[in-house]
Amino acid sequence: MQITAELTVAYPGREGAHSAAACDRLFPAARLVPQPTFADVVAAVSEGEHPYGVLPIESSLAGPVAETHDLLYDSALSIVAEAILPIRHCLVGVAEVPLEEVREIHSHPVALDQCRRLLASLPWVTATASPTTGDAAAHVAALGERAVVAIASHRAARLNRLAIVAEDVGDHPEAYTRFVSIAPYTRLDRRDGPWRTAFSFVTDHRPGALHRALEPLARHGIDLSLLASRPIPAQPWRYRFDAVLAGHPLDPEVSATLRELAGLTARLRVFGSYRADREDEALAAA
């Protein structure tokens, strides 16, 4: 394990990626270290190359980021913080071109999913997935072809010296992405304010198993802010459930709920507790 006094944080993509902006919110004094892929971020933190990593985990429009959920499930890392960022998608290219001249659009799959109306209006265009929106912008800049553009941020356009072909191309004017900081430890502190606890469980294969597993949350008055099913690759047609509840494991009601849930499921794993982002509180109250 590398020992250094400098705080470093791994994130996927390039400097113009949305994850880099999330790092600025979560670790304003850290040195940011880009990684080629989401998996590389998890590996860098797991192997001790960097103490923290930052990944997108949920979109307000596209829902959970499946890759992040699956990587965390297969690792020993925990979520220790979150940041919610408003996302504005722009169409960027080497020059301002009419949309009818565009032939290829590159971006991250989540960004492409958030811009369905744009893609539907350009049926002749080929949409190509990139590791991150920052990578998409860098690819377009390196290629230098007018007909090839990217869906990315103003930040990525500025860093890659690209022109804004179209502003705000997302399907909805208010889009947010939740980013999480991951680390090789679990937070045990309990500061004031709202907290979130992320966990995953697998039910036994019986009718009503999911209902029985969720019943303790309702009985204890625990708010479940996320419930997403993910396939278990080694067991075809079997699923695990990734979830986030409002509260901290040291809260009496949360502690009782998790104990009961453990007895009602085939497997329960807590992925960590973290302070809710202030933006999260504002959106919940809206």
Secondary structure, DSSP 8 states (H G I E B T S, - for coil): ----SS-EEEEES-TTSHHHHHHHHH-TTSEEEEESSHHHHHHHHHTTSSSEEEEEEEETTTEE-HHHHHHHHTSS-EEEEEEEEE---EEEESS---GGG--EEEE-HHHHHTTHHHHHH-TT-EEEE-SSHHHHHHHHHHH--TTEEEEE-HHHHHHTT-EEEES--SSSS--EEEEEEEESS------SS-EEEEEEEE--SSTTHHHHHHHHHHHTT--EEEEEEEE-TTSTT-EEEEEEEES-TTSHHHHHHHHHHHHHSSEEEEEEEEE--HHHHHHHH-
